[in-house]
Amino acid sequence: MAGSSMGLHEAAEKLTDELVDQHRALASLMEELEAVDWYAQRAAATEDVSLREILVHNMNEEKEHAAMALEWLRRRDEKLDTFLRRYLWSTGSIVAVEKSADAEEEGGAVGAGDLGLRGLRGDGR
């Protein structure tokens, strides 16, 4: 593996195949987002309109690739799914969304009368 893919912090033989695949997807996501940044800078810097069109097109392709990798990760990581559902397509202040979620979680903490099981019924009670 090259670049980010060589960034395992533990010996590969100590990791599960699933964790190595997750690393591959995360490395790919980082590489795609880095490419978006590079294309954006190049498009902004060029004076040539036809080159800018190509660079913007390429940048948008990298965004598609990043979204695909992110979705693959979301489908396999319940906590990531939770956070993406909380913040993506939210409106208003992102920090306010986070504060609201924190307050809701504190209200449902163990010792608050529900043994930390609130929401497990699926009906919001």
Buried (B, 14 or more C-beta within 10 A) or exposed (E): EEEBBEEBEEEEEEBEEEEBBBBBBBBBBBBBBBBBEBBBEBBEEBEEEEEBEBBBEBBEBBBEBBEBBBEBBBEEBEEEEEEBEBEEEBEEEEEEBBEBBEEEEEEBEEEEEBEEEBEEEEEEE
